[in-house]
């Protein structure tokens, strides 16, 4: 039987936790960036922006959870942008990170578990000994659930590592995936993939995506001359990495791929 892996005080994410003079805690986005597998701020900031959007959609106060930190001069270059993230904000950032990165999966497990633990502690303040016993039992049940969630996250990291390697192999210079590589990952031919996508209303006959699926692709137009020396336009789509799973799920639902 696999040993359950729990998130405890030895987690590296705990070591990044900072405490203000008023005892409130926060995480520096700059500190989290390398821990979540991002080498550069320009790559990490979109995850923060998506997290802020998610908070706004949930009517969560943004300024209190995503505090804009005073810019500080780095070792090189100009002063650096940063955010002071609450535990919940850090959780949202993790949930909006690159799912291909094992470090992101680890962050998701840690902040999901710790956020839930904090909610349980704050939700009920026991007034009697029996209330305390009931709360302790619930905490024990939740701890087991959290351990199972962490184990599942670790298993998913192992499961996704080969896929991540495939992503890296097929990424082009723009960070998108060539359709032949996507077809390879799906276990079908490139021509078959294009056929399925056209028949399912994802791509138009000229291989441009329909509006509903436009954000899945980066489309490269290029001109050519036909046999009559007439100017024509052709379009080469490449797939954004975060669209691989939605595309796979769509094709499975439509019976084009095996589950």
N, C-alpha and C positions, 0 to 999 in steps of 0.2 A: 504493500500500500504506500502511496506517495506521502511523504512527510508534508504536513501543512506548513506553509510559510506565512508568518504573521508580520505585520508592520509594527515595529517597536521603536524604542527610543534610540536604537542604534542606526536607524535609517539615515542615510546621508541628507535627506530632506529636512530631518529634524535639526541637523547641524547648521542649516542655513537659516533657521528661524531666528528672527530678531524681535526684541522686546523694547517698546518705547518706555519712557519714564512713567507714563500712566498705566503701565502693565499690559497695554494692548500689544498684540503680536502682529507681525507682518513678514512677508518674504520679499526680498529685492528681486525684481524681474531680471536684473543683470546677473544675479547669483544663480537663478534658476536656469538661465539660458543654456550654459554648457551642460548642466545636469540633465537637461531634457534633450541633449544631442544636437543643439544648434550652434554652429561655429560663428555666426555673425548676427548682429542685431537686426539687420534688414530682413533676414530670414525668419527671425523669431517674432518680430513685431506684428506681422499679420495674424498670428495666433492670439496675441493680446487684443488686437482690434476685433477679432471675431468673438472673443470672450466678452468684451465690453458690449458688443451688439447683443449677445445672448442675455447678458444681465439686464439691459434695457428692455428686451422683449419679455423678461420675467418681472418687470417693474421693481428690480433691485436697484438700490441707490448706487450709482456708479462712483461718485466722488469719494464716498466713504470706503469703498472696497478696492478701487483702483486709484490710490493716491498718486498724484504726479510728484515724484521726488525732485528735490532741487538738483539741478545739473551740477555735476562735479567733473573737474578736469581729469582725464585719464592719464595713463603714463605717456601716451602719445596722442596727438591730435586735439581737437576741440573738446569742450565739456560734453559729457555723455547723457543722453536721455535715459530715464529710469522710471519705474513705477514701484510703489509700495503696495503689495498685494495682500489683501486679507486671505485667510485660509480658504474662504469660499471663492474668492477671485482667482487664487492659484489653482483651485480645482477646475474652474471654468477654463483657464488657460490650458491646463493639461488636457481637458476634454476636447479642446479645439486645436491641439497640436497635431503634428504629422503622424498618422497612425502607422506608418512604416517603421518608425523609430522605436526600438525596444525601450529606450530611455523614457519615451513618452508614456508607454504602457505602464512602466514602473511608477511614474508620477501620477498617472490616473488612479492606480490602485492605492497608493499612499494617501492622496488627498481625498479620495472618495471615502476611505475607511476613517480617516481622522475627522473629516467633516461630519460623518454620521455619529461618531463617538461624541463629538462636541454637542451635536443636536440632542442626543439622549441625555447628556448631563444637564443641559439647560432646560430641557422640556419638563422635567419633574424634579422638584426639590422635596425629598421625603420629609414628612412631618412626624411620623411615628416609626418605631422600630420595624413594624410589619411592612410599612411602605418602603423602608430602606431594603428589606429583604426582597420584596417584589422587584424593586428597581435593580438590585444586584442580579436577580435571576434573569431579568430582561437583558441587562448588560452582558451577561454570560452568553445568552442566546445570540445577541447581536455580534459578540466577539467571534463566535463560531461562524456566523454568516460572513463576517469580515475576513476571517482566515480562509474560508472557502473562496471568497471573491478574489483574494490575493493569489491563491493557488491557481485559480482559473486564469487570472491575468498573466501569471508566470508561464502557464502552459501555452497561452496564446502567443506570448513572445517567442517561445521555442517554435511554435507552429508557423509564425509569420517570418521567421528569420530567412528560410529559403526563398520565400516570396520577395522579401526585401532585396536579397541578392539578385533575383531576376529583375526587379525594378532597376537596380543600379546598372545592370548589364545593358538594358534597353533604353535608358535615358539618353536623350539627345542634348546638345549644347544648351538648349533653352529650358531644360528641366522637364520636358514632356516626353511621352512614350510613343515610339513609332508603332503604327498599327500592326506591323508584322510581329513585333515583340509582344504586343497585347494578345494577338492571336496565339502566339506560342505559349503564353502563360495560361490561356484558356484551353489549350490542347486541341486547337483547330487550325485550319489554314487561313492565311490572310484573305484570300478571295472569299472563303466561306464567311469569315467575320463581316466583311463588307456587305455580302449578300444578306446576312441576318439583320444588320443594322439598317439597311435600306427597307427591308420587308417589315421591320418593326417600327418604322417611322422615326428613326433616330437620325439617319442621314438622307439627304436628298439624292436624286440620281447623279448629280455632279459632285457628290461627296461632301457638300457643305452640310452642317448640322441644321436641323429644324430649330426654330427659336427656343423651344422648350429645353433643348439639350445643348444650347450654344455654349453654356459655361463649362461643359465637359471638355471642350476641345480648344486647341490653338490651330487655326487654319492658315495655311501658307498659300497665297495665290501666286500663280506664275503664268506668264504668257507663252504662247507657242503658235506656230503656223501649221495649218492643216495641209492636206495633200493639194489643196487649191491655192496655197500660199496666202490664205486668209488668216488674219489675226484672231486667235481664240484665247480663252482663259481656262485654266484648269486649277483645281484646288486639292491641296494635300493636307488632310487632317492629322494631327497628332493628339494624343489623349493626355489630359492632366492626371497626375498620379492619384489625386483624391477621387477621381471619377472611375477608377478601375473597379472597385467594389460595387458601386451603384450599377455600372454597366453589367457586371457579372450577375448581380441579383436580377436585373431586368431580363437578361437572356435566360436565366434559370426559370423565372416565373413564366416566360413565354414558351418554355419547352425547347429552347435552342441549345442549352447546355445541360449536362447532367449535374444534379445537386451534389 
